[in-house]
Amino acid sequence: MIYFGLVLSSLTELFERLINLGAFYLSPTRLFLLVLAYVTYIGYCGMANGTLRIGPSAKRFGLAVLALILLTALSVTASDDFEYSGKRALNTTSIYLMPLVVYLYLSVHSTKYPAEILLQKAGKCIVYSGLVVALFGFLQEATGIFQVSREIRFIGPIPFTRINSLFMDGNFLAYFLIFPLWLAIAGGEELTGISTRGVRLTIAALIFLALVLSGSRGGMLMLAAVIGSQVWYKFVKGRRGWVLAIELPIMLALPFVLLAYAYYGFEHIYANVNTVDTGNESGYSRILAWYAGLKLYFSHPWLGIGPGNFVTMDKGNLLPVNYVQPWVALRISTLAGHSNVLEVLVESGPFALAAYFMVQLSLYFALLRASCQFGDSRFAIYRSIVFATVVGNLLISYYFLFFMILIGVLLFALDREAFKRASPHVPRAASVSRMSAVVAGRR
């Protein structure tokens, strides 16, 4: 079931939107109740048969999620439309509970999912899903099938139509493609189940081409982040302090530097907009949305304006009249924040934003601990991906269901490894030997 859900949710964003289509319609409230009921059920099953073991990584992540849920719920009281914001908060809650649902399910059925096999099959699901998505993107470029809008970009002098494949948006597509691309390049057989290096690199080349055709500069930034993270990790030989010295300031300080520049440096940006954003308006539109968003935040600095309200507010009225044409202001009023960081801050306040960072960093630190202290290259690869996604979350307003499922898988694998090392009966050498035997048996 885990592999099935991971494949479907990584193949297409449309799977996530089934909850809003026809007979499949479920309001956010009902979705939340279904998730809550399933969590309760598998928790009961695990406690009844004594198979439920919650490890340290899941506990830290769960506490951070609980804090985010409670603070988001508190911010609902600041909304003018309590019912609307309440449903939006429940929808967000159900998404953030997904990793814990997956974790509990895997814990209850732990004998069916050895951590080594689980990571390998999960990686294989993602890599081959990325290949399918890339091939569909090429078909879209050649035929125009399911092309939502025709947006022309350039690679040097060569024009191309920006693709979105099955993700409805080129930026969402690029965000997803980072996962299969980096696993195919750096994951090896351990994380992909693909024994031939040439096959992995061929798949990586096809996925990279799809990433380029997505026309997402944020996607290319994430690719640079994931490569840079892994190069730095190897350069400092996995020393935890040196890794954190570079990556922690980037994850925590970069969002505030860019948002502050968008607000306090707006006049300078406007004067140099042609150099800031050449060829299209996507970069400048982000600056406008961020500027308006911070205007909203400063008027509601503690609890925010309520979940979901960023897209309903007339942000155009908050833009500088002398700099922004009326049609631009009208367009900005219909845009999202183009940043998960900004939306959490504006809608739920600074304490919820702190919890939001705690959720991301709890996973990052767990992966960093496993990769640095125990030299586990599998978790080092995922650590670099998580670092890139934290950077990417500054530039996108979306929560990916496939990533939430994958987080549950990673937490489970991290805690199984922790249980092994804590057990006096299973030394580290035995764990390594078991992993080697698993890999050898699949050749």
C-alpha positions in Angstrom: 0.0 0.0 0.0 2.9 2.4 0.8 4.5 1.8 -2.6 1.2 2.2 -4.4 0.4 5.5 -2.7 4.0 6.8 -3.3 3.8 6.0 -7.0 0.4 7.5 -7.5 1.1 10.7 -5.6 4.5 11.2 -7.2 3.2 10.5 -10.8 0.7 13.3 -10.8 -0.7 16.2 -8.8 -4.0 15.2 -10.2 -4.2 12.3 -7.8 -4.1 14.8 -4.9 -6.9 16.7 -6.5 -9.3 13.8 -6.8 -10.7 14.9 -3.4 -12.2 17.8 -5.2 -13.6 16.0 -8.3 -17.2 14.8 -8.7 -18.0 11.6 -6.8 -14.6 11.7 -5.1 -15.3 15.1 -3.5 -14.3 15.3 0.2 -14.3 18.6 2.0 -11.1 19.3 4.0 -13.1 18.5 7.2 -14.0 15.1 6.0 -10.5 14.4 4.8 -9.2 15.3 8.2 -11.7 13.0 9.9 -10.7 10.1 7.6 -7.0 10.6 8.4 -7.7 10.9 12.1 -9.9 7.8 12.1 -7.1 5.8 10.3 -4.4 7.1 12.7 -6.6 6.0 15.6 -7.3 2.6 14.0 -3.7 1.6 13.2 -2.5 3.0 16.6 -5.0 0.7 18.3 -3.9 -2.3 16.3 -0.3 -1.6 17.1 -0.9 -1.3 20.8 -3.2 -4.4 20.8 -0.5 -6.7 19.3 2.5 -4.9 20.8 4.1 -4.0 17.5 3.9 -0.2 17.8 7.3 1.3 18.6 7.8 5.0 18.3 11.4 6.1 17.8 13.2 9.4 18.6 13.0 10.8 15.1 9.2 10.3 14.8 8.7 11.7 18.4 10.6 14.9 17.5 8.8 15.3 14.2 5.5 14.6 15.8 5.9 17.2 18.5 6.8 19.8 15.9 3.8 18.9 13.9 1.6 19.0 17.0 2.9 22.5 17.7 2.2 23.6 14.1 -1.3 22.2 14.2 -2.2 23.9 17.5 -0.8 27.3 16.4 -2.5 27.1 13.1 -5.8 26.3 14.8 -5.3 29.3 17.1 -4.8 31.5 14.1 -8.3 30.5 12.9 -9.7 32.8 15.6 -8.1 35.8 13.8 -10.0 35.2 10.6 -13.1 37.1 9.6 -14.5 33.9 8.0 -14.1 31.3 10.8 -15.7 28.4 8.8 -13.5 28.9 5.8 -10.3 29.3 7.7 -11.2 26.3 9.9 -11.6 24.1 6.9 -8.3 25.3 5.5 -6.6 24.6 8.8 -8.0 21.1 8.9 -6.8 20.5 5.3 -3.3 21.5 6.3 -3.5 19.4 9.4 -4.5 16.3 7.4 -1.5 16.9 5.1 1.0 17.2 8.0 -0.5 14.1 9.7 0.3 12.0 6.6 3.9 11.2 7.6 2.7 10.0 11.0 0.0 7.9 9.3 2.7 6.3 7.1 5.0 5.8 10.1 2.3 4.2 12.3 1.3 1.9 9.4 4.9 0.8 8.8 5.5 0.3 12.5 2.5 -1.9 12.9 3.6 -3.9 9.8 7.3 -3.6 10.4 8.0 -7.3 9.6 6.7 -6.7 6.1 8.9 -3.6 5.6 12.6 -4.1 6.5 14.2 -0.6 6.4 16.8 -1.6 3.7 14.2 -2.9 1.3 11.8 -0.1 2.1 14.3 2.6 1.2 15.3 0.8 -1.9 11.8 0.3 -3.2 10.7 3.8 -2.3 13.6 5.2 -4.2 12.8 2.9 -7.2 9.2 4.2 -7.1 10.3 7.8 -7.2 13.0 7.3 -9.9 10.7 5.5 -12.3 7.8 7.9 -11.6 10.2 10.7 -12.4 11.0 9.0 -15.7 7.3 8.6 -16.6 6.7 12.3 -15.7 9.6 13.4 -17.8 8.5 11.3 -20.9 5.0 12.7 -20.6 6.5 16.2 -20.5 8.4 15.5 -23.8 5.1 14.3 -25.3 3.5 17.5 -24.0 6.2 19.6 -25.7 5.8 17.8 -29.0 2.0 17.7 -29.2 0.7 20.3 -26.8 -1.5 17.6 -25.0 -2.8 18.8 -21.6 -0.9 22.1 -22.1 -2.6 24.5 -19.7 -1.1 27.6 -21.3 1.6 28.3 -23.8 4.5 30.1 -22.2 7.6 30.5 -24.3 11.0 30.5 -22.7 14.5 30.5 -24.2 17.7 28.4 -23.9 20.0 30.9 -25.4 18.5 31.8 -28.8 16.4 28.6 -28.9 12.7 29.0 -27.9 10.7 26.2 -26.2 7.2 25.9 -24.7 7.4 25.5 -21.0 6.1 22.1 -19.9 4.2 21.1 -16.7 3.7 17.4 -17.5 1.2 16.0 -15.0 1.7 18.7 -12.4 -0.4 21.6 -13.7 2.5 24.0 -13.1 6.1 24.0 -14.2 7.4 25.0 -10.8 5.5 22.1 -9.1 7.0 19.8 -11.8 10.5 21.1 -11.2 10.2 20.7 -7.4 9.2 17.0 -7.8 11.9 16.2 -10.4 14.7 17.1 -8.0 13.8 13.9 -6.0 14.1 11.3 -8.9 17.0 13.3 -10.5 19.2 13.3 -7.5 18.4 9.7 -6.5 19.3 8.6 -10.0 22.6 10.5 -9.9 23.7 9.9 -6.3 21.5 7.2 -4.9 23.2 4.2 -6.4 21.7 0.7 -6.2 21.1 1.0 -2.5 18.4 3.7 -3.0 17.1 2.9 -6.5 17.3 -0.8 -6.9 18.8 -0.2 -10.3 22.1 -2.1 -10.6 23.4 -0.7 -13.9 25.0 2.7 -13.5 24.5 3.5 -17.2 20.7 3.0 -16.8 20.6 5.3 -13.8 22.5 8.1 -15.6 20.4 7.8 -18.7 17.2 8.2 -16.6 18.9 11.1 -14.9 19.7 12.8 -18.2 16.1 12.5 -19.4 14.8 13.9 -16.1 17.3 16.7 -16.2 16.1 17.7 -19.7 12.5 17.7 -18.4 13.7 19.9 -15.5 15.2 22.4 -18.0 12.0 22.4 -20.1 9.9 23.1 -17.0 11.4 26.6 -17.3 11.6 26.9 -13.5 14.4 28.9 -12.2 13.5 27.9 -8.7 13.9 24.3 -9.8 17.4 25.0 -11.1 18.2 26.8 -7.7 17.1 23.6 -5.9 19.3 21.5 -8.1 22.3 23.8 -7.3 21.3 23.5 -3.6 21.2 19.7 -3.6 24.5 19.4 -5.5 26.2 22.0 -3.3 24.9 20.4 -0.2 26.4 17.0 -1.1 29.7 18.4 -2.3 30.1 20.4 0.9 29.2 17.3 3.0 31.9 15.3 1.3 34.4 18.2 1.3 34.2 18.4 5.1 34.1 14.6 5.4 30.7 14.5 7.0 31.7 16.6 10.1 28.4 17.7 11.5 29.5 21.1 12.8 31.0 22.2 9.4 27.9 21.0 7.6 25.6 23.1 9.9 27.9 26.1 9.7 26.9 26.6 6.1 23.5 25.0 5.7 21.7 26.1 8.8 22.1 29.9 8.1 21.0 29.3 4.5 17.8 27.5 5.6 17.0 30.0 8.4 18.4 33.3 7.3 17.9 33.2 3.5 14.1 33.5 3.7 14.2 36.5 5.9 16.9 38.2 3.9 15.0 37.8 0.6 11.6 38.8 2.1 13.2 41.8 3.9 14.8 42.9 0.6 11.5 42.6 -1.2 9.9 44.9 1.3 12.6 47.4 2.3 14.4 47.4 -1.0 11.3 47.6 -3.2 12.2 51.0 -4.7 15.6 49.7 -5.7 14.1 46.5 -7.2 11.6 48.5 -9.2 14.4 50.8 -10.5 16.3 47.7 -11.7 13.4 45.4 -12.6 14.8 44.7 -16.1 17.9 43.3 -14.6 16.1 41.5 -11.7 13.7 39.7 -13.9 14.6 39.3 -17.6 12.4 37.6 -20.1 9.2 37.2 -18.0 7.3 38.5 -15.0 7.5 35.5 -12.7 10.4 36.9 -10.5 8.9 40.4 -10.2 5.4 39.0 -9.5 7.0 37.2 -6.5 8.5 40.5 -5.3 5.1 42.2 -5.5 3.3 39.3 -3.7 5.9 39.3 -1.0 5.8 43.1 -0.5 2.0 43.0 -0.2 2.2 39.9 2.0 4.5 41.7 4.5 2.2 44.7 4.5 -0.6 42.3 5.6 1.6 40.7 8.2 2.6 44.1 9.8 -1.1 44.8 10.3 -1.7 41.4 12.0 1.7 40.6 13.6 0.8 37.9 16.2 -1.9 35.5 14.9 -1.9 36.5 11.2 -5.0 36.9 9.1 -6.2 33.3 9.3 -5.5 30.1 7.3 -6.2 30.3 3.6 -6.9 34.1 3.6 -3.8 35.2 1.8 -5.3 34.3 -1.6 -8.6 36.0 -0.7 -7.2 39.4 0.4 -7.1 42.3 -2.1 -3.3 42.5 -2.2 -3.4 45.0 -5.0 -4.5 47.8 -2.7 -1.4 47.2 -0.7 1.0 47.7 -3.5 2.7 51.1 -4.2 0.4 53.1 -6.5 3.3 55.0 -8.0 5.1 51.8 -9.1 2.5 49.3 -10.1 0.0 49.6 -12.9 -3.7 48.9 -12.0 -3.8 45.7 -14.1 -0.7 44.4 -12.3 -2.2 45.1 -8.9 -5.4 43.3 -10.0 -3.4 40.3 -11.1 -1.3 40.2 -7.9 -4.6 40.1 -5.9 -5.4 36.7 -7.4 -1.9 35.2 -6.8 -0.8 33.0 -3.9 2.2 34.0 -1.8 4.7 32.1 -4.0 6.3 31.1 -0.7 5.3 28.6 2.0 7.3 30.6 4.4 5.5 33.9 3.7 2.1 32.3 3.7 2.6 30.6 7.1 3.9 33.9 8.5 1.0 36.0 7.1 -1.8 33.6 7.8 -0.7 32.1 11.2 1.9 34.4 12.7 5.5 34.1 13.8 5.0 31.3 16.3 3.4 29.1 13.7 6.3 29.9 11.4 8.8 28.8 14.1 6.8 25.5 14.4 6.9 25.2 10.6 10.7 25.4 10.6 10.8 23.0 13.5 8.9 20.4 11.4 11.4 20.7 8.5 14.5 20.9 10.7 13.5 17.9 12.8 13.7 15.8 9.7 16.9 17.4 8.5 18.6 17.0 11.8 17.5 13.3 12.0 19.0 12.6 8.6 22.1 14.7 9.4 22.6 12.7 12.6 22.4 9.3 10.8 24.7 10.4 8.0 27.3 12.2 10.1 27.5 10.1 13.2 27.0 6.7 11.6 28.4 7.5 8.1 25.2 6.2 6.4 25.4 7.4 2.8 21.7 6.6 2.2 20.6 9.2 4.7 23.3 11.7 3.5 21.6 11.6 0.0 18.2 12.3 1.5 19.6 15.0 3.8 20.8 17.0 0.8 17.4 16.6 -0.9 15.6 17.9 2.3 18.0 20.8 2.4 17.1 21.7 -1.2 13.4 21.4 -0.5 13.7 23.8 2.5 15.3 26.3 0.1 12.7 25.6 -2.5 9.8 26.1 0.0 10.7 29.8 0.0 9.7 30.1 -3.6 6.6 27.9 -3.8 3.1 27.7 -2.3 2.3 24.0 -2.2 2.4 20.9 -0.1 3.3 17.7 -2.0 1.5 14.6 -0.8 4.3 12.3 -2.2 6.8 14.1 -0.1 4.7 13.7 3.0 4.5 9.9 2.3 8.2 9.8 1.8 8.9 11.7 5.1 7.0 8.9 6.9 9.2 6.3 5.1 12.3 8.2 6.1 11.3 8.5 9.7 10.5 4.8 9.9 13.9 3.9 8.4 15.7 6.3 10.7 14.1 4.8 13.8 14.6 1.2 12.7 18.3 1.9 12.3 18.3 3.6 15.8 16.6 0.6 17.3 19.2 -1.7 15.7 22.2 0.3 17.0 20.6 0.5 20.5 20.1 -3.3 20.6 23.0 -5.1 22.3 22.2 -8.2 20.2 22.6 -6.6 16.8 26.1 -4.9 16.4 26.7 -2.4 13.7 28.8 -4.9 11.7 25.8 -7.3 11.6 23.6 -4.5 10.3 26.1 -3.7 7.5 26.5 -7.4 6.6 22.7 -7.7 6.4 22.5 -4.7 4.1 25.3 -6.1 1.9 23.5 -9.5 1.7 20.3 -7.8 0.6 22.0 -5.8 -2.1 23.9 -8.9 -3.3 20.8 -11.0 -3.4 19.2 -8.5 -5.8 21.9 -8.6 -8.4 
